[in-house]
Amino acid sequence: MVDYLTRKHSGPTGNVEPPLSPSGAQPSRSNPLAAKVTSVLSASYADSDLRDALDLLDQRNVVNNAETRRQIRLDVQKDVIESNGDIIKEFGHVAEQLRRIGLTIASLNQGCEEMKRHISSAHQETAPALEEASELMKQKSQVEEKQQLLKAFSTHFVMSEDDVASLTSTAEPVDDRFFAVLSRAKRIQTDCEILLGTENQRLGLEIMEQTSKNLNGAFQKLYRWIQREFKTLNLENPQISSSIRRALRVLAERPSLFQSCLDFFAEAREHVLSDAFYTALTGRSVNGEEDTTVKPIELAAHDPLRYVGDMLAWTHSATVSEREALVVLFISDGNEIAKGIQAGRESEPWNKIGEDDGENSEFDGNKALNELVDRDVAGVARVLRQRFGQVIQSHEETILAYKIANLLNFYRVTFAKLLGNDSILLESLASLEEASMRQFRVLMQDHIAGLQVEHQSPTANLSPPEFFQDGLKQLKAIMKTYETSFTPDDTREADFVSILKEALDPFIEASKTISGDLKKPASIIYAINCLSLALDTLVPFDFTQIRVQEIRSMIEGHSAELVEYQYSYFQRGSGLQALLQALAPLSESEEDIKSIRTLGPFRPDALTQTSQSLDDFLPSALMDAMENLKFLQSSKIARHVTEQAADKFCEDFEQIEGKLIACDEVCGQDNDETEEPEPLRAFFPRTSGEIRVLLS
């Protein structure tokens, strides 16, 4: 039925279309049937309620007729009445339940009101007790907080009697517990500064006063303990007690006590090293007991240089060992001692007033270490000065004095690198070196004064005198010694100038004095021989180059004099001197050229004689000239000098030859119509080429 009605009255969209009248117009609103039909048809069969109703009718299988419809209406009305009755009956039960609930609620409200009255009465009775209990709890909390604060304060700022005894009592050992308590006391003293910043400063002042007293006692105890340990300390033992190093680092916070310990230590070590040095020298202790384990330096050294060298070597070895031991003792743990001393200076500002380095100076650990080592070997330095003074004064050998001075220079540079430039030992070595050099100069002056140069005479072969050769041998020994010294390269040559003035210049001046009595060329040859020997002695050493250049310049000057002598010899022996003297005043003018024929040396007979003299001279001229320099020990200089003189002679011959040719040409041009005179070249036929070949 539902499907039928839906298909019959629904459009494409499911909406019911109202029926039309036969004439196509809408039905009249007053027709009940039409209104009924319109109402039925206008109903939407898509409504779920309507569809459920229709499904119910389908399930009953009713027939759509009037009787059935009336019966259904009656049944429906009956069902509605019965349903309403059931609802009313149920609502009666609900009303009864609601009545009972109302009674229960009223009873509950009455009970609540009663409880409120009891609670209010109880609250009024217990309120004072609760307020009192709350106040007591608050006070208890404050007391507990104060107890905790007092306990923490006592634990941090108050030291126990056992701790104070461990810190200040000399009966207690200086062990790890001592240093732990000392560290805590220093921390308490530092933290007291916070208490001084509060309103109540009395507590902070009292604690700081007591702590400072305990700290001072602790440092005094540590100071005395270190002094006792220093008395039995063996620096030769590689396993130096770590407790001493730790104690020194802590004591550095009191610079005055630390310095007193260093003074005590330096004094003790100075006596120990002085006694050891005396034993090394003599083989006996200061008390006179013989030490068989030591080979005495005084007996083992067979010469003065070995003796002083062994003493310096022992001193260097002892200084190095002392410094290494003190490095382990004072520096091996980093800059802890320096930091402690710096902290001590800050805590003791009154100690800075007398310092020269200023208020902001920092502690230099290496410098302090060098000063301490230098103080330790100060006694050894005094013994060295005495022994060296005896050696220097008791020996009068020039080379020995210089070798001792050079050895002292070597060790002075070595100790400067080890201890710095400001040390007592370095000052001692410098004064000893100066004394040795002074002794060397005195001995050199005495040796020069004893030469008696005025009575010396040169040898027949003009070789350097014996005293000059001995002086150069001595100088060579000095230079070999100086070559091994530690003098810096930039000042090496400048420092040796004074030695050359003492060991070379007097011999050169003495040779000049001797050569003054000789005639040329013997005096020149003698001077060159002496200077050449000096040059050969100086050249191998790199620190004499300035003096080498000076001597070479002197040799060159003397060689120039020899060139002039040989040149004059060529002029005189060849007979050209008269020709050169005659041509000297003439110029290059035609008149002067013509006048050459009128000059005496250029007359045919004189010119022929000169040409013959030249021919006789030339074959042996070079050998004869070399014979003049036969005593010159340097054949190279002799050959060079003769070659230069020969070159100058050849140039003069070229000049004469040119003048003769020019004169012949000018005279030939002026006598074209008359009989031409015989040319000058006919009387003087030699050419410059022939001369150069003969003198080459």
C-alpha positions as CSV (number, residue, x, y, z in Angstrom):
1,M,0.0,0.0,0.0
2,V,2.8,2.3,0.8
3,D,4.5,1.7,-2.4
4,Y,1.3,2.1,-4.3
5,L,0.5,5.5,-2.7
6,T,4.1,6.6,-3.1
7,R,4.2,5.8,-6.8
8,K,0.7,7.3,-7.4
9,H,1.1,10.6,-5.7
10,S,4.8,11.4,-5.7
11,G,6.5,13.4,-8.4
12,P,10.2,13.0,-9.5
13,T,11.4,14.6,-6.4
14,G,9.1,12.6,-4.1
15,N,6.7,15.5,-3.4
16,V,3.0,15.0,-3.7
17,E,1.3,16.9,-6.5
18,P,-2.1,18.2,-5.8
19,P,-4.9,17.0,-8.2
20,L,-6.3,19.4,-10.7
21,S,-9.9,20.0,-11.5
22,P,-11.4,19.1,-14.8
23,S,-11.2,22.6,-15.9
24,G,-7.5,23.0,-14.8
25,A,-8.3,25.4,-12.0
26,Q,-7.8,25.0,-8.3
27,P,-10.8,23.6,-6.3
28,S,-12.9,25.8,-4.1
29,R,-11.7,26.3,-0.5
30,S,-15.2,25.7,0.8
31,N,-15.5,22.1,-0.5
32,P,-14.7,19.8,2.6
33,L,-14.0,16.8,0.4
34,A,-11.6,18.8,-1.7
35,A,-9.9,20.1,1.4
36,K,-9.7,16.5,2.8
37,V,-8.3,15.2,-0.4
38,T,-5.9,18.1,-0.5
39,S,-4.8,17.5,3.0
40,V,-4.2,13.8,2.3
41,L,-2.4,14.3,-0.9
42,S,-0.3,17.1,0.5
43,A,1.1,14.7,3.2
44,S,4.7,13.6,2.5
45,Y,5.0,9.9,2.5
46,A,8.7,10.3,3.0
47,D,7.9,11.1,6.7
48,S,9.2,8.3,8.9
49,D,6.2,8.3,11.3
50,L,3.7,8.0,8.4
51,R,5.7,5.2,6.9
52,D,5.9,3.4,10.2
53,A,2.1,3.7,10.5
54,L,1.5,2.4,7.0
55,D,4.0,-0.5,7.7
56,L,1.9,-1.4,10.8
57,L,-1.3,-1.5,8.7
58,D,0.4,-3.7,6.2
59,Q,1.4,-6.1,8.9
60,R,-2.3,-6.4,10.1
61,N,-3.4,-7.3,6.6
62,V,-6.5,-5.1,6.8
63,V,-8.6,-4.3,3.9
64,N,-9.2,-0.7,3.0
65,N,-12.9,-0.2,3.4
66,A,-15.2,1.9,5.5
67,E,-15.8,-0.7,8.1
68,T,-12.2,-1.4,8.6
69,R,-11.4,2.2,8.8
70,R,-14.0,2.8,11.5
71,Q,-12.8,-0.3,13.4
72,I,-9.2,0.9,13.2
73,R,-10.2,4.3,14.5
74,L,-12.0,2.8,17.4
75,D,-9.1,0.5,18.1
76,V,-6.7,3.3,17.9
77,Q,-8.7,5.5,20.3
78,K,-9.0,2.5,22.7
79,D,-5.3,2.0,22.6
80,V,-4.8,5.7,23.2
81,I,-7.1,5.6,26.2
82,E,-5.5,2.5,27.7
83,S,-2.0,4.1,27.1
84,N,-3.0,7.2,28.9
85,G,-4.4,5.2,31.8
86,D,-1.1,3.3,32.1
87,I,0.8,6.6,32.0
88,I,-1.4,8.0,34.7
89,K,-1.0,4.9,36.8
90,E,2.8,5.1,36.4
91,F,2.9,8.8,37.2
92,G,1.0,7.9,40.4
93,H,3.9,5.6,41.4
94,V,6.3,8.4,40.5
95,A,4.4,10.9,42.7
96,E,4.5,8.4,45.6
97,Q,8.3,8.1,45.2
98,L,8.7,11.8,45.0
99,R,6.7,12.2,48.2
100,R,9.0,9.8,49.9
101,I,12.1,11.5,48.6
102,G,10.8,14.9,49.8
103,L,10.4,13.4,53.3
104,T,13.9,12.0,53.2
105,I,15.3,15.3,52.0
106,A,13.5,17.2,54.8
107,S,14.9,14.8,57.3
108,L,18.4,15.2,55.9
109,N,18.1,19.0,55.9
110,Q,17.1,18.8,59.6
111,G,20.1,16.6,60.3
112,C,22.5,19.0,58.5
113,E,21.2,21.9,60.5
114,E,21.8,20.0,63.7
115,M,25.3,19.2,62.6
116,K,26.0,22.8,61.6
117,R,25.0,23.8,65.1
118,H,27.3,21.2,66.7
119,I,30.2,22.2,64.4
120,S,29.8,25.9,65.1
121,S,29.8,25.2,68.8
122,A,32.9,22.9,68.5
123,H,34.7,25.5,66.4
124,Q,34.1,28.2,68.9
125,E,35.5,26.0,71.7
126,T,38.7,24.7,69.8
127,A,39.6,28.0,68.0
128,P,42.0,29.3,70.8
129,A,43.7,25.9,71.1
130,L,44.3,25.8,67.3
131,E,45.7,29.3,67.3
132,E,48.0,28.4,70.1
133,A,49.1,25.2,68.4
134,S,49.8,27.0,65.1
135,E,51.9,29.5,67.0
136,L,53.8,26.8,68.7
137,M,54.5,25.0,65.4
138,K,55.8,28.2,63.9
139,Q,58.1,28.7,66.9
140,K,59.2,25.1,66.6
141,S,60.1,25.6,62.9
142,Q,62.1,28.8,63.7
143,V,63.9,27.0,66.5
144,E,64.8,24.1,64.2
145,E,66.1,26.5,61.6
146,K,68.2,28.3,64.2
147,Q,69.5,25.0,65.4
148,Q,70.5,24.0,61.8
149,L,72.1,27.4,61.2
150,L,74.0,27.2,64.5
151,K,75.2,23.7,63.7
152,A,76.3,24.8,60.2
153,F,78.0,27.9,61.6
154,S,79.8,25.9,64.3
155,T,80.9,23.3,61.8
156,H,82.3,25.9,59.4
157,F,83.7,28.6,61.7
158,V,84.5,26.9,65.0
159,M,87.6,24.7,65.3
160,S,87.7,21.8,67.8
161,E,90.3,21.6,70.5
162,D,91.9,18.7,68.7
163,D,92.2,20.7,65.5
164,V,93.7,23.7,67.3
165,A,96.2,21.3,69.1
166,S,97.1,19.7,65.8
167,L,97.6,23.2,64.3
168,T,99.7,24.9,67.0
169,S,101.2,22.2,69.3
170,T,104.8,21.3,68.6
171,A,104.1,17.8,70.0
172,E,101.8,17.1,67.1
173,P,103.5,16.1,63.8
174,V,103.4,18.1,60.6
175,D,101.4,15.6,58.5
176,D,98.4,15.6,56.2
177,R,96.0,16.4,59.1
178,F,98.0,19.5,59.9
179,F,97.8,20.8,56.4
180,A,94.1,19.9,56.2
181,V,93.4,21.8,59.4
182,L,95.6,24.7,58.2
183,S,93.6,24.9,54.9
184,R,90.4,25.0,56.9
185,A,91.7,27.7,59.2
186,K,92.6,29.8,56.1
187,R,89.2,29.3,54.6
188,I,87.6,30.3,57.9
189,Q,89.7,33.5,57.9
190,T,88.6,34.3,54.4
191,D,84.9,33.6,55.1
192,C,85.0,35.9,58.2
193,E,85.1,38.8,55.8
194,I,81.4,38.0,55.0
195,L,80.6,38.3,58.7
196,L,82.3,41.6,58.9
197,G,79.9,42.9,56.3
198,T,76.8,42.2,58.5
199,E,75.3,44.5,61.1
200,N,76.7,42.5,64.1
201,Q,80.5,42.6,63.4
202,R,81.5,41.5,66.9
203,L,81.2,37.8,66.1
204,G,83.2,38.1,62.9
205,L,86.0,40.0,64.7
206,E,86.2,37.5,67.5
207,I,86.4,34.5,65.2
208,M,88.9,36.3,62.9
209,E,91.1,37.2,65.9
210,Q,91.1,33.6,67.2
211,T,91.7,32.1,63.7
212,S,94.5,34.6,63.0
213,K,96.1,33.6,66.3
214,N,95.8,29.9,65.4
215,L,97.3,30.6,61.9
216,N,100.2,32.5,63.2
217,G,101.0,29.6,65.6
218,A,100.7,27.2,62.8
219,F,103.1,29.1,60.5
220,Q,105.6,29.4,63.4
221,K,105.3,25.7,64.0
222,L,105.8,25.0,60.3
223,Y,108.8,27.5,60.2
224,R,110.6,25.7,63.0
225,W,109.8,22.3,61.5
226,I,111.3,23.3,58.1
227,Q,114.5,24.6,59.8
228,R,114.9,21.3,61.6
229,E,114.4,19.4,58.4
230,F,116.9,21.6,56.5
231,K,119.6,20.6,59.0
232,T,119.4,16.9,58.0
233,L,118.3,17.5,54.3
234,N,120.5,15.7,51.8
235,L,120.2,17.4,48.4
236,E,122.2,14.6,46.7
237,N,119.3,12.3,47.4
238,P,117.0,12.2,44.4
239,Q,114.0,11.3,46.5
240,I,113.7,14.6,48.4
241,S,110.8,14.5,50.8
242,S,107.6,15.7,49.3
243,S,106.5,16.9,52.7
244,I,109.3,19.6,52.7
245,R,108.2,20.8,49.2
246,R,104.6,21.0,50.5
247,A,105.6,22.8,53.6
248,L,107.7,25.3,51.6
249,R,104.7,26.0,49.3
250,V,102.5,26.7,52.3
251,L,105.2,28.8,54.2
252,A,105.6,30.9,51.0
253,E,102.3,32.6,52.1
254,R,104.4,34.3,54.9
255,P,107.2,35.9,52.8
256,S,109.1,37.0,55.9
257,L,109.2,33.5,57.4
258,F,109.9,32.0,54.0
259,Q,112.8,34.4,53.4
260,S,114.2,33.6,56.9
261,C,114.1,29.9,55.9
262,L,115.9,30.6,52.7
263,D,118.6,32.6,54.5
264,F,119.0,29.7,57.0
265,F,119.1,27.2,54.1
266,A,121.6,29.3,52.0
267,E,123.9,29.7,55.0
268,A,123.9,26.0,55.7
269,R,124.4,25.1,52.1
270,E,127.2,27.6,51.7
271,H,129.1,25.9,54.6
272,V,128.4,22.4,53.1
273,L,129.7,23.4,49.6
274,S,132.7,25.2,51.0
275,D,133.7,22.2,53.0
276,A,133.1,19.9,50.0
277,F,135.3,22.2,47.8
278,Y,138.1,22.1,50.4
279,T,137.9,18.4,50.5
280,A,138.0,18.2,46.7
281,L,141.1,20.4,46.7
282,T,143.1,18.7,49.5
283,G,141.5,15.3,50.0
284,R,140.9,16.1,53.6
285,S,137.9,17.4,55.4
286,V,137.8,20.7,57.3
287,N,138.4,18.8,60.5
288,G,141.6,17.2,59.0
289,E,140.1,13.7,58.4
290,E,141.4,12.1,55.2
291,D,138.8,11.2,52.6
292,T,140.1,8.2,50.5
293,T,137.1,8.4,48.0
294,V,138.3,11.8,46.7
295,K,141.3,12.4,44.4
296,P,142.7,15.8,45.5
297,I,142.8,18.4,42.7
298,E,146.0,19.9,44.1
299,L,147.8,16.5,43.6
300,A,146.1,15.4,40.4
301,A,146.7,18.7,38.5
302,H,150.2,18.7,37.0
303,D,150.2,22.2,35.6
304,P,148.6,25.5,36.5
305,L,146.1,25.5,33.7
306,R,144.9,22.0,34.6
307,Y,144.7,23.1,38.2
308,V,142.5,26.1,37.6
309,G,140.5,24.1,35.0
310,D,139.7,21.4,37.5
311,M,138.7,23.9,40.1
312,L,136.3,25.6,37.7
313,A,135.0,22.3,36.5
314,W,134.2,21.2,40.1
315,T,132.5,24.5,40.7
316,H,130.4,24.2,37.6
317,S,129.4,20.6,38.4
318,A,128.5,21.6,42.0
319,T,126.5,24.6,40.8
320,V,124.5,22.5,38.3
321,S,123.8,19.8,40.9
322,E,122.8,22.4,43.4
323,R,120.5,24.1,40.9
324,E,118.9,20.8,39.8
325,A,118.2,19.8,43.4
326,L,116.7,23.2,44.3
327,V,114.6,23.1,41.1
328,V,113.1,19.9,42.5
329,L,112.7,21.4,45.9
330,F,111.3,24.8,44.9
331,I,110.1,24.9,41.3
332,S,109.1,21.3,40.3
333,D,105.4,21.8,41.4
334,G,104.8,24.6,39.0
335,N,104.3,28.2,40.3
336,E,102.8,27.3,43.6
337,I,105.5,29.0,45.6
338,A,105.3,32.1,43.4
339,K,101.5,32.1,43.9
340,G,102.0,31.7,47.7
341,I,104.5,34.5,47.9
342,Q,102.3,36.8,45.8
343,A,99.3,36.0,48.1
344,G,101.5,36.7,51.1
345,R,102.6,40.0,49.7
346,E,99.0,41.0,49.3
347,S,98.2,39.9,52.8
348,E,101.2,41.7,54.3
349,P,101.3,45.1,52.4
350,W,103.7,46.5,55.0
351,N,106.5,44.3,53.6
352,K,106.3,46.1,50.2
353,I,107.4,49.5,51.6
354,G,111.1,48.8,51.4
355,E,111.0,47.0,48.0
356,D,112.8,48.7,45.1
357,D,110.8,47.0,42.4
358,G,107.6,48.8,43.2
359,E,104.4,47.8,44.7
360,N,103.2,45.8,41.7
361,S,106.3,43.7,41.2
362,E,105.7,40.0,40.7
363,F,107.8,37.2,42.2
364,D,110.1,35.6,39.6
365,G,110.7,32.0,40.6
366,N,113.7,31.4,38.3
367,K,115.4,34.6,39.4
368,A,114.9,33.8,43.1
369,L,116.3,30.3,42.4
370,N,119.4,31.7,40.7
371,E,120.0,34.0,43.6
372,L,119.6,31.2,46.1
373,V,122.1,29.0,44.2
374,D,124.5,31.9,43.9
375,R,124.3,32.4,47.7
376,D,125.0,28.7,48.2
377,V,128.2,28.8,46.1
378,A,129.4,32.2,47.5
379,G,131.8,30.4,49.8
380,V,133.2,28.4,46.9
381,A,133.6,31.7,45.0
382,R,135.8,33.2,47.8
383,V,138.0,30.1,47.8
384,L,138.3,30.4,44.0
385,R,139.5,34.0,44.2
386,Q,142.2,33.1,46.7
387,R,143.5,30.1,44.7
388,F,143.3,31.9,41.4
389,G,145.1,34.9,42.8
390,Q,148.0,32.7,44.0
391,V,148.2,31.0,40.5
392,I,148.2,34.3,38.6
393,Q,150.8,35.9,40.8
394,S,153.1,32.9,41.0
395,H,153.5,32.3,37.3
396,E,154.9,34.7,34.8
397,E,154.2,33.0,31.5
398,T,152.4,35.2,29.0
399,I,150.6,32.4,27.2
400,L,149.6,30.8,30.5
401,A,148.1,34.1,31.7
402,Y,146.0,34.5,28.6
403,K,144.9,30.8,28.6
404,I,143.7,31.3,32.2
405,A,141.9,34.5,31.2
406,N,140.2,32.7,28.2
407,L,139.3,29.7,30.4
408,L,137.7,32.1,32.9
409,N,135.8,33.8,30.1
410,F,134.5,30.4,29.0
411,Y,133.2,29.6,32.4
412,R,131.9,33.1,33.0
413,V,129.7,32.8,29.9
414,T,128.6,29.4,31.0
415,F,127.7,30.6,34.5
416,A,125.9,33.6,33.1
417,K,123.6,31.2,31.2
418,L,123.2,29.2,34.4
419,L,122.7,31.8,37.0
420,G,122.0,35.1,35.1
421,N,124.2,38.1,34.8
422,D,123.8,39.3,38.5
423,S,125.6,36.9,40.7
424,I,128.4,36.8,43.2
425,L,130.1,33.9,41.4
426,L,129.9,35.8,38.0
427,E,131.4,38.9,39.6
428,S,134.3,36.8,41.0
429,L,135.0,35.2,37.7
430,A,134.9,38.6,35.9
431,S,137.4,40.1,38.4
432,L,139.6,37.1,38.0
433,E,139.4,37.3,34.2
434,E,140.3,41.0,34.4
435,A,143.3,40.2,36.7
436,S,144.5,37.5,34.3
437,M,144.3,39.9,31.4
438,R,146.1,42.6,33.4
439,Q,148.8,40.1,34.2
440,F,149.0,39.1,30.5
441,R,149.4,42.8,29.4
442,V,152.1,43.4,32.1
443,L,154.0,40.3,30.9
444,M,153.7,41.3,27.3
445,Q,155.0,44.8,28.1
446,D,157.9,43.4,30.0
447,H,158.7,41.1,27.2
448,I,158.7,43.9,24.6
449,A,160.7,46.1,26.9
450,G,163.4,43.4,27.2
451,L,163.9,43.0,23.5
452,Q,166.4,45.8,23.2
453,V,165.5,46.6,19.7
454,E,168.1,49.3,19.4
455,H,170.8,46.6,19.5
456,Q,169.1,44.4,17.0
457,S,170.4,44.2,13.4
458,P,168.6,42.6,10.5
459,T,169.9,39.3,9.1
460,A,171.8,39.1,5.8
461,N,168.7,37.7,3.9
462,L,166.4,40.4,5.4
463,S,164.2,37.7,7.0
464,P,162.0,38.7,10.1
465,P,164.1,38.7,13.3
466,E,163.8,35.9,15.7
467,F,162.0,37.9,18.3
468,F,159.4,38.8,15.7
469,Q,158.9,35.1,14.8
470,D,158.6,34.2,18.5
471,G,156.1,36.9,19.0
472,L,153.9,35.6,16.1
473,K,154.1,32.1,17.4
474,Q,152.9,33.4,20.8
475,L,150.2,35.3,19.0
476,K,149.1,32.2,17.1
477,A,148.8,30.3,20.3
478,I,146.7,33.1,21.8
479,M,144.4,33.1,18.7
480,K,143.9,29.4,18.9
481,T,142.9,29.8,22.5
482,Y,140.6,32.7,21.7
483,E,139.0,30.7,18.9
484,T,137.6,28.2,21.4
485,S,136.1,30.9,23.6
486,F,132.4,31.7,24.0
487,T,132.7,35.3,22.9
488,P,129.6,36.3,20.8
489,D,130.2,36.4,17.1
490,D,129.0,40.0,16.8
491,T,131.6,41.3,19.2
492,R,134.3,38.6,18.6
493,E,136.6,40.7,16.4
494,A,136.1,43.9,18.3
495,D,137.0,42.2,21.6
496,F,140.2,40.8,20.1
497,V,141.5,44.2,19.0
498,S,143.0,44.9,22.4
499,I,144.9,41.6,22.3
500,L,146.4,42.5,18.9
501,K,147.5,45.8,20.3
502,E,149.4,44.1,23.1
503,A,150.7,41.0,21.2
504,L,151.3,42.2,17.6
505,D,151.6,46.0,17.4
506,P,154.8,46.2,19.5
507,F,156.6,43.7,17.4
508,I,155.6,45.5,14.2
509,E,156.8,48.8,15.6
510,A,160.1,47.1,16.6
511,S,160.6,45.8,13.1
512,K,160.0,49.3,11.7
513,T,162.7,50.6,14.0
514,I,165.2,48.1,12.8
515,S,164.3,48.7,9.1
516,G,164.9,52.4,9.6
517,D,168.7,51.8,9.6
518,L,168.5,50.1,6.1
519,K,168.6,51.6,2.7
520,K,166.2,51.1,-0.1
521,P,165.2,48.6,-1.3
522,A,166.4,46.6,1.7
523,S,164.3,48.5,4.2
524,I,161.2,48.0,2.1
525,I,161.9,44.3,1.6
526,Y,162.5,43.8,5.3
527,A,159.2,45.5,6.1
528,I,157.3,43.4,3.6
529,N,158.9,40.2,4.9
530,C,157.8,41.0,8.4
531,L,154.3,42.1,7.4
532,S,153.8,39.0,5.2
533,L,154.7,36.7,8.0
534,A,152.2,38.6,10.3
535,L,149.6,38.3,7.6
536,D,150.1,34.6,7.1
537,T,149.7,34.2,10.9
538,L,146.4,36.2,11.0
539,V,144.6,35.0,7.8
540,P,143.4,31.6,9.1
541,F,141.3,33.3,11.9
542,D,138.0,34.9,11.2
543,F,138.2,37.4,14.0
544,T,141.3,39.2,12.6
545,Q,139.9,40.3,9.3
546,I,140.1,44.0,10.0
547,R,143.7,43.8,10.9
548,V,144.4,41.6,7.9
549,Q,143.0,44.3,5.6
550,E,145.2,46.9,7.4
551,I,148.3,44.8,6.9
552,R,147.5,44.1,3.3
553,S,147.1,47.8,2.7
554,M,150.6,48.4,4.3
555,I,152.1,45.6,2.1
556,E,150.5,47.2,-0.9
557,G,152.0,50.6,0.0
558,H,155.5,49.1,0.4
559,S,154.9,47.2,-2.9
560,A,154.2,50.5,-4.6
561,E,157.5,51.8,-3.3
562,L,159.3,48.7,-4.7
563,V,157.5,49.3,-8.1
564,E,158.9,52.8,-8.2
565,Y,162.4,51.5,-7.3
566,Q,162.3,48.8,-10.0
567,Y,160.9,51.3,-12.5
568,S,163.8,53.7,-11.7
569,Y,166.2,50.8,-12.2
570,F,164.8,50.1,-15.7
571,Q,165.1,53.8,-16.6
572,R,168.7,54.0,-15.4
573,G,169.9,50.6,-16.7
574,S,168.4,51.2,-20.2
575,G,169.6,54.7,-20.6
576,L,166.1,56.0,-21.3
577,Q,166.1,58.3,-18.3
578,A,167.9,61.1,-20.1
579,L,165.5,60.9,-23.1
580,L,162.5,61.0,-20.7
581,Q,163.8,63.9,-18.8
582,A,164.4,65.8,-22.1
583,L,160.9,65.1,-23.4
584,A,159.1,65.9,-20.1
585,P,158.8,69.7,-20.6
586,L,157.6,69.4,-24.2
587,S,154.0,69.5,-25.3
588,E,152.2,68.0,-28.3
589,S,152.6,71.2,-30.4
590,E,154.3,71.1,-33.8
591,E,157.0,73.5,-32.6
592,D,157.9,71.3,-29.6
593,I,157.9,68.2,-31.8
594,K,160.4,69.9,-34.2
595,S,162.6,70.9,-31.4
596,I,163.3,67.3,-30.4
597,R,166.1,67.1,-33.0
598,T,167.8,70.0,-31.2
599,L,167.8,68.3,-27.9
600,G,171.2,66.9,-26.8
601,P,170.0,63.3,-25.9
602,F,168.3,63.1,-29.4
603,R,171.4,64.0,-31.4
604,P,172.4,61.1,-33.7
605,D,175.5,60.1,-31.8
606,A,173.9,60.3,-28.4
607,L,170.8,58.5,-29.6
608,T,173.0,55.8,-31.1
609,Q,174.8,55.4,-27.8
610,T,171.5,55.2,-25.9
611,S,170.2,52.6,-28.4
612,Q,173.3,50.5,-27.8
613,S,172.9,50.8,-24.1
614,L,169.3,49.6,-24.4
615,D,170.3,46.6,-26.5
616,D,172.9,45.6,-23.9
617,F,170.4,46.0,-21.1
618,L,167.3,44.3,-22.4
619,P,168.5,40.6,-22.6
620,S,169.1,40.3,-18.9
621,A,166.9,43.2,-17.7
622,L,164.1,41.1,-16.2
623,M,166.5,38.7,-14.4
624,D,168.6,41.6,-13.1
625,A,165.5,43.3,-11.8
626,M,164.3,40.1,-10.0
627,E,167.8,39.9,-8.5
628,N,167.2,43.2,-6.8
629,L,164.3,41.5,-4.9
630,K,166.0,38.2,-4.2
631,F,165.6,38.7,-0.5
632,L,161.8,39.3,-0.7
633,Q,160.4,36.1,0.7
634,S,157.2,36.3,-1.3
635,S,158.0,35.4,-4.9
636,K,154.5,36.4,-5.9
637,I,155.0,40.0,-4.7
638,A,158.4,40.1,-6.3
639,R,157.1,39.0,-9.6
640,H,154.1,41.3,-9.4
641,V,156.2,44.3,-8.5
642,T,158.7,43.7,-11.4
643,E,155.8,43.2,-13.9
644,Q,154.3,46.5,-12.9
645,A,157.6,48.3,-13.2
646,A,158.2,46.7,-16.6
647,D,154.7,47.8,-17.7
648,K,155.5,51.4,-16.7
649,F,158.9,51.2,-18.5
650,C,157.2,49.9,-21.7
651,E,154.7,52.8,-21.5
652,D,157.6,55.2,-21.3
653,F,159.3,53.5,-24.3
654,E,156.0,53.8,-26.3
655,Q,156.0,57.5,-25.4
656,I,159.6,58.0,-26.7
657,E,158.8,55.9,-29.8
658,G,155.8,58.0,-30.6
659,K,157.7,61.3,-30.2
660,L,160.5,60.1,-32.5
661,I,158.0,59.0,-35.2
662,A,156.1,62.3,-34.9
663,C,159.3,64.3,-35.2
664,D,160.4,62.4,-38.3
665,E,157.0,63.0,-39.9
666,V,157.0,66.7,-39.2
667,C,160.6,67.2,-40.3
668,G,159.9,65.3,-43.6
669,Q,156.9,67.5,-44.4
670,D,158.9,70.7,-44.0
671,N,161.9,69.6,-46.2
672,D,160.1,68.6,-49.4
673,E,162.3,70.7,-51.7
674,T,165.6,70.3,-49.9
675,E,167.5,67.3,-49.0
676,E,165.6,65.3,-46.3
677,P,167.5,64.7,-43.0
678,E,168.1,61.2,-41.9
679,P,165.2,60.1,-39.6
680,L,165.8,59.6,-35.9
681,R,164.3,56.1,-36.0
682,A,167.4,55.1,-38.0
683,F,169.5,55.7,-34.9
684,F,166.9,54.3,-32.4
685,P,165.3,51.3,-34.2
686,R,163.8,49.3,-31.3
687,T,160.0,49.0,-31.2
688,S,157.7,48.9,-28.2
689,G,156.6,45.4,-29.3
690,E,160.1,44.1,-29.1
691,I,160.5,45.7,-25.7
692,R,157.4,44.0,-24.3
693,V,158.5,40.6,-25.6
694,L,161.9,41.0,-24.0
695,L,160.5,42.1,-20.7
696,S,157.6,39.6,-20.6
